[in-house]
Amino acid sequence: MREQISPHLLTGTRARNRRIDLGLRQTNVAKEIGISGSYLNLIEHNRRKIGGKLLSELARVLVIDVALLGDGVSDAILVPLKEAAAAFPDESIEDLQSEELLARFPGWAALIVAQRRRITQLEDRTEALSNRLAHDSQIANALHDVISTATAIRSTASILVETPNLDSDWQSRFHTNIDMDSARLAESSQALLGFLDMEMEAGSAHVDSAMEQAEAALAKSDYYFLGIDNGDDIKFDEIQNATTRTILQDWAKGASEDAVSLPLKAFTQVARAVAYDPARLSSQFGVALDVVLRRLAHLPPDSDHPLMGLAICDGAGVVTFQKPMLDFQLPRSGAACPLWPLYQALTQPGRAIRRIVRLPGAARTPFECFAIAGPVGDIAFGSEPRINATMLVRPASADDTVDVVGPGCRVCDVHNCTSRRHPSLL
């Protein structure tokens, strides 16, 4: 399905509603931020764009986070907000008024989205744990060992209690059995905990997965460390979770290898010269395309490089790493739209794919996507190769014709989609 981008701005509407809710006069707000009342009127009726310092000043006067006032908030919050409503189909939720809720109360809308995201994480974790309990033979064996050992200890203890005049030799044997069984029980319990992967920081109420914690740590540094380009050994000693620390160290090792293949100064110079074309960069430096895609996504954020996101998934379509960008963020639950080039690349290993896509609805950011899939790790005869797909995402020109990809079938309103898995709840 192809259609042209149609602009639809909500910043002005949010600003106007916020001003009215605060009981402020339009002329007073305009004077405070240094513009005329007529110009502010045009902004509030979405007839003039606003950004930069002026947007920050308006947010200050209206006592609201600038991130909740700008245009990007609608892209990042509106779809998850509809997903939150779709999760409760039996409730009488006015779906058509979700845009109004976002426009008038962006903070409450953001809170609903954050809560929905947290609920989804917990549901995914619960489902994964239930599946492991039902189908993982290692867990089943460990659980059986725990139960049988505990039963043996209980039986032996009952004999000792119920037979006070037991011969001393037999008492010694039973005590030895209890000691051995209790040691085995401790080992089985530790093994069971290891299989369930239930480690969490003591006293912590937040139980994000190790991957989520790793990506949060990378996001704080804008997915870039100067030491990687300088050849330094990057440490993450401040990370307490051992699994999270391992994920970060593996990421740093891969990023360092990419930096060696594509030195920052030379790569940056050529990238600018070829307009950041991944295929031409791959040919120029003689490296694999997926290396170029990762390197582009991890350029220094304080330079004039284009804004770029990244997603990597395994052969099962599970997102193993991603760098979100604007309203681009794929779910980890496997419920993403299969029309994203990332997943299409899995069916065509070795083929480079470039497409312009965007989410359905008005005012969605068009994305230029570059994707490729191929084997990773060691390759051996007689064993199946491990396949990963990599996709680079960056904003595209608003004049480009785009393919529409959905946020997920449950809340996607694209009609006659041949890739739909089940009907939309909208």
C-alpha positions as CSV (number, residue, x, y, z in Angstrom):
1,M,0.0,0.0,0.0
2,R,1.5,3.4,-1.0
3,E,0.4,6.9,-0.2
4,Q,1.9,10.4,0.1
5,I,2.7,12.0,3.5
6,S,0.1,14.5,4.6
7,P,1.1,16.9,7.4
8,H,-1.0,17.0,10.5
9,L,0.4,19.1,13.4
10,L,-0.8,18.9,17.0
11,T,1.7,21.1,18.8
12,G,-0.4,24.1,18.4
13,T,-3.5,22.3,19.7
14,R,-1.7,21.0,22.7
15,A,-0.3,24.5,23.4
16,R,-3.7,26.1,23.1
17,N,-5.4,23.6,25.4
18,R,-2.6,23.8,27.9
19,R,-2.9,27.6,28.0
20,I,-6.7,27.5,28.4
21,D,-6.3,24.9,31.2
22,L,-3.9,27.2,33.0
23,G,-6.2,30.2,32.5
24,L,-3.6,32.3,30.7
25,R,-4.4,35.0,28.1
26,Q,-3.0,34.5,24.6
27,T,-1.5,38.0,24.6
28,N,0.2,37.5,27.9
29,V,1.8,34.2,26.8
30,A,2.9,35.8,23.5
31,K,4.5,38.7,25.2
32,E,6.3,36.4,27.6
33,I,7.9,34.4,24.8
34,G,8.6,37.5,22.7
35,I,6.2,37.1,19.7
36,S,3.0,38.8,18.7
37,G,-0.4,37.6,19.7
38,S,-1.4,37.0,16.1
39,Y,1.6,34.8,15.5
40,L,0.8,32.8,18.6
41,N,-2.7,32.5,17.3
42,L,-1.4,31.0,14.1
43,I,0.7,28.5,16.0
44,E,-2.2,27.5,18.2
45,H,-4.3,26.8,15.1
46,N,-1.5,24.7,13.6
47,R,-0.9,27.1,10.8
48,R,2.7,27.8,11.8
49,K,5.4,25.4,12.8
50,I,7.3,25.9,16.0
51,G,10.6,24.5,17.3
52,G,14.0,25.1,18.8
53,K,14.3,27.9,21.4
54,L,10.8,29.3,20.7
55,L,9.3,25.9,21.5
56,S,11.4,25.7,24.7
57,E,10.2,29.1,25.8
58,L,6.6,28.3,25.2
59,A,6.9,25.1,27.2
60,R,8.5,27.1,30.0
61,V,5.6,29.5,30.1
62,L,3.0,26.8,29.9
63,V,4.9,24.8,32.7
64,I,5.1,21.6,30.6
65,D,8.0,19.4,29.5
66,V,9.0,20.4,26.0
67,A,9.1,16.7,25.0
68,L,5.4,16.5,25.7
69,L,4.6,19.6,23.7
70,G,6.6,19.0,20.4
71,D,5.3,17.2,17.3
72,G,7.2,14.0,18.0
73,V,5.2,13.2,21.0
74,S,2.1,12.3,18.9
75,D,4.1,9.7,17.0
76,A,5.7,8.2,20.0
77,I,2.6,8.1,22.3
78,L,-0.5,7.9,20.1
79,V,0.0,4.4,18.8
80,P,1.0,2.9,22.2
81,L,-2.0,4.8,23.7
82,K,-4.3,3.0,21.2
83,E,-2.6,-0.3,22.0
84,A,-3.3,0.3,25.7
85,A,-7.0,0.8,24.9
86,A,-7.1,-2.3,22.6
87,A,-5.8,-4.5,25.4
88,F,-9.2,-4.0,27.2
89,P,-11.7,-4.5,24.4
90,D,-14.6,-5.1,26.9
91,E,-14.2,-1.6,28.3
92,S,-16.1,1.4,26.9
93,I,-13.1,3.4,25.8
94,E,-13.6,6.2,23.3
95,D,-10.8,5.3,20.8
96,L,-11.7,8.2,18.5
97,Q,-10.9,10.6,21.4
98,S,-7.3,9.4,22.0
99,E,-5.9,12.3,19.9
100,E,-7.9,14.7,22.1
101,L,-6.5,13.1,25.3
102,L,-3.0,13.4,23.9
103,A,-3.6,17.0,22.9
104,R,-5.2,18.2,26.1
105,F,-3.3,16.0,28.7
106,P,0.0,14.8,27.2
107,G,1.4,14.1,30.6
108,W,-1.4,11.7,31.5
109,A,-1.2,10.1,28.0
110,A,2.5,9.5,28.5
111,L,1.8,8.0,32.0
112,I,-0.8,5.6,30.4
113,V,1.7,4.6,27.8
114,A,4.5,4.0,30.4
115,Q,2.2,1.8,32.4
116,R,1.1,-0.1,29.4
117,R,4.7,-0.7,28.4
118,R,5.5,-2.0,31.9
119,I,2.4,-4.3,31.8
120,T,3.5,-5.7,28.5
121,Q,7.0,-6.4,29.8
122,L,5.6,-8.2,32.8
123,E,3.2,-10.2,30.6
124,D,5.9,-11.2,28.2
125,R,8.1,-12.3,31.1
126,T,5.3,-14.3,32.7
127,E,4.5,-16.0,29.4
128,A,8.1,-16.8,28.8
129,L,8.4,-18.3,32.3
130,S,5.2,-20.3,31.9
131,N,6.5,-21.7,28.6
132,R,9.8,-22.7,30.2
133,L,8.0,-24.4,33.1
134,A,5.8,-26.3,30.7
135,H,8.4,-27.3,28.1
136,D,11.9,-27.0,29.4
137,S,13.2,-30.5,30.2
138,Q,16.1,-29.1,32.3
139,I,13.7,-27.2,34.5
140,A,11.4,-30.2,34.8
141,N,14.3,-32.5,35.9
142,A,15.6,-29.9,38.4
143,L,12.1,-29.4,39.8
144,H,11.6,-33.2,40.1
145,D,14.9,-33.5,41.9
146,V,14.0,-30.7,44.4
147,I,10.6,-32.4,45.1
148,S,12.0,-35.9,45.4
149,T,14.9,-34.8,47.6
150,A,12.6,-32.8,49.9
151,T,10.3,-35.8,50.2
152,A,13.2,-38.1,51.1
153,I,14.4,-35.6,53.9
154,R,10.8,-35.4,55.2
155,S,10.5,-39.2,55.4
156,T,13.8,-39.7,57.1
157,A,13.0,-36.9,59.6
158,S,9.6,-38.6,60.4
159,I,11.3,-41.9,61.2
160,L,13.6,-40.2,63.6
161,V,10.8,-38.4,65.3
162,E,8.4,-41.3,65.5
163,T,11.0,-43.8,66.7
164,P,12.7,-42.3,69.8
165,N,14.4,-45.6,70.8
166,L,16.0,-46.2,67.4
167,D,19.4,-48.0,67.5
168,S,22.3,-45.5,67.5
169,D,23.8,-47.0,64.4
170,W,20.5,-46.5,62.5
171,Q,20.2,-43.0,63.9
172,S,23.7,-42.2,62.6
173,R,22.8,-43.6,59.2
174,F,19.6,-41.5,59.0
175,H,21.5,-38.4,60.1
176,T,24.0,-39.0,57.4
177,N,21.2,-39.4,54.8
178,I,19.6,-36.1,55.9
179,D,23.0,-34.4,55.6
180,M,23.6,-35.7,52.1
181,D,20.0,-35.1,50.9
182,S,20.0,-31.5,52.3
183,A,23.3,-30.8,50.3
184,R,21.7,-32.3,47.2
185,L,18.6,-30.2,47.8
186,A,20.7,-27.0,48.0
187,E,22.4,-27.9,44.7
188,S,19.2,-28.7,43.0
189,S,17.6,-25.4,44.2
190,Q,20.5,-23.4,42.9
191,A,20.3,-25.1,39.6
192,L,16.6,-24.5,39.4
193,L,17.1,-20.8,40.1
194,G,19.7,-20.7,37.4
195,F,17.4,-22.2,34.8
196,L,14.6,-19.8,35.7
197,D,17.0,-16.8,35.4
198,M,15.3,-15.1,38.3
199,E,18.3,-13.0,39.5
200,M,17.4,-9.4,40.4
201,E,19.0,-6.8,42.5
202,A,18.2,-7.0,46.2
203,G,15.6,-4.5,47.2
204,S,14.9,-3.4,43.7
205,A,11.3,-3.0,42.7
206,H,12.2,-2.5,39.0
207,V,12.8,-5.9,37.3
208,D,13.8,-4.9,33.8
209,S,15.5,-7.7,31.9
210,A,19.3,-7.6,31.5
211,M,18.9,-6.6,27.8
212,E,16.6,-3.7,28.8
213,Q,19.1,-2.5,31.4
214,A,22.0,-2.7,28.9
215,E,20.1,-0.7,26.4
216,A,19.2,1.9,29.0
217,A,22.9,2.2,29.9
218,L,23.8,2.7,26.2
219,A,21.0,5.2,25.8
220,K,22.5,7.4,28.5
221,S,25.7,7.6,26.4
222,D,23.8,8.0,23.1
223,Y,25.1,4.6,22.1
224,Y,28.6,6.0,21.7
225,F,31.9,5.8,23.7
226,L,34.9,7.8,22.5
227,G,37.2,5.2,24.0
228,I,36.0,2.7,21.3
229,D,37.4,4.9,18.5
230,N,40.6,5.5,20.5
231,G,41.2,1.8,20.9
232,D,40.6,1.8,24.7
233,D,39.3,-1.1,26.7
234,I,35.8,-0.1,27.7
235,K,34.8,-1.2,31.2
236,F,31.3,-1.3,32.7
237,D,32.3,-1.8,36.4
238,E,29.5,0.5,37.6
239,I,26.9,-2.0,36.3
240,Q,26.0,-4.4,39.2
241,N,24.1,-7.0,37.3
242,A,26.6,-9.5,35.9
243,T,24.4,-10.5,32.9
244,T,23.9,-6.8,31.9
245,R,27.6,-6.2,32.2
246,T,28.3,-9.2,29.9
247,I,25.9,-7.8,27.3
248,L,27.5,-4.4,27.4
249,Q,31.0,-5.9,27.1
250,D,29.9,-8.0,24.1
251,W,28.5,-4.8,22.5
252,A,31.7,-2.9,23.2
253,K,33.7,-5.7,21.7
254,G,31.6,-5.7,18.5
255,A,31.7,-1.9,18.3
256,S,35.5,-1.9,18.7
257,E,35.9,-4.5,15.9
258,D,33.6,-2.3,13.6
259,A,35.8,0.7,14.5
260,V,38.9,-1.1,13.6
261,S,37.4,-2.1,10.2
262,L,36.1,1.4,9.7
263,P,38.3,4.1,11.3
264,L,36.3,7.1,12.4
265,K,38.1,9.9,10.6
266,A,38.4,8.1,7.2
267,F,34.9,6.6,7.5
268,T,33.3,10.0,8.4
269,Q,35.0,11.8,5.6
270,V,33.8,9.2,3.0
271,A,30.3,8.9,4.5
272,R,29.7,12.6,4.1
273,A,31.0,12.5,0.5
274,V,28.6,9.7,-0.5
275,A,25.6,11.1,1.5
276,Y,25.9,8.2,4.0
277,D,25.0,5.6,1.3
278,P,25.6,2.2,3.0
279,A,26.2,0.3,-0.3
280,R,28.8,2.7,-1.5
281,L,30.5,2.8,1.9
282,S,30.6,-1.1,1.9
283,S,32.2,-1.1,-1.6
284,Q,34.6,1.7,-0.7
285,F,36.0,0.1,2.4
286,G,35.6,-3.5,1.3
287,V,33.6,-4.6,4.4
288,A,30.3,-6.4,4.8
289,L,27.1,-4.2,4.6
290,D,25.9,-5.1,8.2
291,V,29.2,-3.7,9.6
292,V,28.6,-0.4,7.8
293,L,25.0,-0.3,9.1
294,R,26.1,-0.8,12.7
295,R,29.0,1.7,12.3
296,L,26.6,4.4,10.9
297,A,24.3,3.9,13.8
298,H,27.1,4.4,16.3
299,L,28.7,7.6,15.0
300,P,29.4,10.4,17.5
301,P,26.0,12.1,18.4
302,D,27.5,15.5,18.9
303,S,28.6,15.8,15.2
304,D,26.4,16.8,12.2
305,H,25.6,13.2,11.2
306,P,22.0,12.3,10.4
307,L,19.8,10.8,13.1
308,M,19.9,7.0,12.7
309,G,18.4,4.1,14.5
310,L,19.3,0.4,14.4
311,A,17.6,-3.0,14.9
312,I,19.1,-6.5,14.9
313,C,17.0,-9.7,15.1
314,D,17.8,-13.4,15.1
315,G,16.4,-16.1,12.8
316,A,13.3,-16.3,14.9
317,G,12.5,-12.6,14.4
318,V,13.3,-11.8,18.0
319,V,14.8,-8.3,18.4
320,T,18.2,-8.8,20.2
321,F,19.3,-5.2,20.0
322,Q,17.9,-1.9,18.9
323,K,18.7,1.8,19.0
324,P,15.3,3.6,19.0
325,M,14.9,6.8,17.0
326,L,11.9,9.2,16.9
327,D,8.8,7.0,16.7
328,F,10.8,3.9,15.5
329,Q,10.9,1.2,18.1
330,L,10.1,-2.5,17.5
331,P,8.4,-4.6,20.2
332,R,10.4,-7.5,21.6
333,S,7.3,-9.7,22.0
334,G,7.4,-10.7,18.3
335,A,4.1,-8.9,17.6
336,A,5.7,-6.4,15.2
337,C,4.5,-5.9,11.6
338,P,6.3,-8.4,9.3
339,L,6.4,-5.7,6.5
340,W,9.4,-4.1,8.2
341,P,12.5,-4.7,5.9
342,L,14.3,-6.2,8.9
343,Y,12.0,-9.3,8.8
344,Q,11.8,-9.4,5.0
345,A,15.6,-9.6,5.0
346,L,15.5,-12.9,6.9
347,T,13.7,-14.6,4.0
348,Q,16.4,-13.4,1.6
349,P,19.8,-13.8,3.2
350,G,22.5,-11.9,1.4
351,R,20.2,-9.5,-0.4
352,A,20.4,-5.8,0.4
353,I,17.0,-4.2,0.9
354,R,16.2,-0.5,0.8
355,R,12.7,0.8,1.4
356,I,10.9,4.0,2.5
357,V,8.3,3.2,5.1
358,R,6.2,4.8,7.8
359,L,3.5,4.0,10.3
360,P,-0.1,4.5,9.2
361,G,-2.1,7.7,10.0
362,A,-1.3,11.4,9.6
363,A,2.0,13.1,10.4
364,R,4.0,9.9,10.7
365,T,7.8,10.2,10.2
366,P,8.9,8.5,6.9
367,F,11.9,6.3,7.4
368,E,14.6,5.2,5.0
369,C,15.4,1.6,5.9
370,F,18.5,-0.4,4.8
371,A,18.4,-4.1,5.8
372,I,20.4,-7.3,5.2
373,A,20.6,-10.8,6.7
374,G,23.4,-13.2,6.8
375,P,25.3,-15.9,8.9
376,V,27.0,-14.9,12.1
377,G,29.6,-16.7,14.2
378,D,31.6,-19.7,13.1
379,I,30.5,-21.8,10.2
380,A,31.0,-25.6,10.2
381,F,30.0,-28.4,7.9
382,G,27.0,-30.4,9.0
383,S,25.6,-27.6,11.2
384,E,23.0,-25.0,10.4
385,P,24.3,-21.5,10.2
386,R,23.0,-18.9,12.7
387,I,21.3,-16.0,10.8
388,N,20.9,-12.5,12.0
389,A,19.3,-9.5,10.2
390,T,20.4,-5.9,10.6
391,M,18.4,-2.8,9.7
392,L,19.5,0.9,9.7
393,V,16.7,3.4,10.0
394,R,16.9,7.2,9.4
395,P,14.4,9.9,8.6
396,A,13.5,10.2,4.9
397,S,12.4,13.1,2.8
398,A,8.7,14.0,3.2
399,D,8.5,14.1,-0.6
400,D,9.3,10.4,-1.0
401,T,6.5,7.9,-1.7
402,V,6.3,5.4,1.1
403,D,5.2,1.9,2.0
404,V,3.0,1.8,5.1
405,V,4.0,-0.7,7.8
406,G,1.8,-1.2,10.8
407,P,2.6,-0.9,14.5
408,G,1.1,-4.4,15.0
409,C,-2.1,-6.1,13.7
410,R,-4.2,-5.4,16.8
411,V,-4.0,-1.6,16.4
412,C,-3.3,-1.3,12.7
413,D,-6.0,0.3,10.6
414,V,-4.4,-0.5,7.2
415,H,-7.1,-2.1,5.1
416,N,-6.7,-5.1,2.8
417,C,-3.2,-6.0,4.2
418,T,-2.2,-9.5,3.0
419,S,0.2,-9.8,5.9
420,R,-2.5,-9.3,8.6
421,R,-2.4,-12.1,11.2
422,H,-5.8,-11.2,12.8
423,P,-8.4,-8.4,12.6
424,S,-7.7,-5.0,14.0
425,L,-9.5,-4.0,17.2
426,L,-9.8,-0.4,15.9
